[in-house]
């Protein structure tokens, strides 16, 4: 994707045609016009924190599985990243572990080139 270009014709003609990041820095200096730019921040699942969270509250995977109505093997799959729970299961697992849904995994920010769709 090409870098957006500044299209201002106001007050800072030095910006004309350079990339938006450099233009933004220039605009901070001259308090010029506004521009629009869409920024996408995307994350992917990193390391599972399920084993650590189980340990913190003193339960085994089998106990967690019983709390959320799953087989122990499913919890092990989620903990080892062989599978990722759907949103409802993730929410229930998080509640059983006393944490927020987003705390179940570490999250890694990815660039637009690495995202799907």
C-alpha positions in Angstrom: 0.0 0.0 0.0 1.5 3.4 -0.9 2.1 5.9 1.8 -0.6 8.6 1.9 0.6 11.9 0.6 -0.2 15.3 2.0 -2.5 17.2 -0.3 -2.5 20.5 1.6 -2.2 23.7 -0.4 -2.3 25.8 2.7 0.4 27.4 4.7 3.1 24.8 4.4 3.9 24.3 0.8 7.1 22.4 1.8 4.8 19.5 2.8 3.4 19.1 -0.7 4.0 15.6 -1.9 5.9 14.2 1.0 4.6 11.3 3.1 2.0 11.9 5.7 4.3 11.1 8.7 6.8 13.8 7.7 3.9 16.1 6.8 2.4 15.5 10.2 5.6 16.5 11.9 5.7 19.7 9.8 2.1 20.4 10.7 2.9 20.2 14.3 5.4 23.0 13.8 3.2 25.2 11.7 -0.3 24.3 13.1 -1.6 24.0 9.6 -4.7 22.1 8.3 -6.1 18.7 9.2 -5.9 15.6 7.1 -7.6 12.2 7.3 -5.7 8.9 7.4 -7.0 5.4 8.3 -4.7 3.4 10.6 -5.3 -0.3 11.2 -3.9 -1.9 14.3 -4.1 -5.6 14.2 -3.1 -8.3 16.7 -2.6 -12.0 16.5 -2.6 -14.5 19.3 0.8 -15.0 20.9 1.8 -17.2 23.8 -1.0 -18.8 25.8 -1.2 -17.6 29.4 -3.7 -20.3 30.4 -1.1 -22.5 32.2 0.2 -19.5 34.1 -3.3 -18.4 35.1 -4.2 -21.9 36.3 -1.1 -22.0 38.4 -1.8 -18.6 39.8 -5.1 -19.7 41.2 -4.0 -23.2 42.1 -6.0 -25.4 39.7 -5.1 -28.0 37.1 -6.3 -28.1 33.5 -8.8 -30.9 34.4 -10.4 -28.7 37.1 -10.6 -25.7 34.7 -12.2 -28.0 32.1 -14.8 -29.2 34.6 -15.6 -25.6 35.5 -16.4 -24.7 31.8 -17.8 -28.0 30.7 -15.0 -29.2 28.4 -12.7 -32.2 28.2 -9.2 -31.7 29.7 -7.8 -32.3 26.2 -9.6 -29.2 24.9 -8.1 -27.0 27.6 -4.7 -28.5 26.8 -5.2 -27.7 23.1 -6.1 -24.1 24.0 -3.1 -23.9 26.3 -0.6 -25.3 23.7 -2.1 -23.2 20.8 -3.1 -26.4 18.9 -6.5 -24.7 18.8 -8.0 -21.4 19.8 -11.3 -21.2 21.6 -14.3 -19.4 20.1 -15.3 -16.1 21.8 -17.9 -17.7 24.1 -15.5 -20.4 25.3 -12.7 -17.9 25.8 -15.1 -15.7 27.8 -16.1 -18.7 30.0 -12.5 -19.8 30.5 -11.5 -16.2 31.5 -14.4 -16.0 34.0 -13.4 -19.4 35.5 -9.8 -18.1 35.8 -10.9 -14.8 37.2 -9.3 -12.7 34.5 -10.3 -10.7 31.4 -10.7 -12.4 28.1 -7.7 -10.7 26.6 -5.5 -12.0 29.4 -5.8 -15.6 28.2 -3.1 -14.9 25.6 -0.3 -12.6 24.9 -1.1 -10.4 21.9 1.3 -9.6 19.1 0.8 -6.5 17.0 1.2 -7.3 13.3 1.6 -5.0 10.2 -0.9 -4.8 7.5 1.1 -7.2 5.3 0.8 -9.9 7.9 -3.0 -9.8 8.4 -5.6 -11.9 6.7 -8.3 -10.6 4.4 
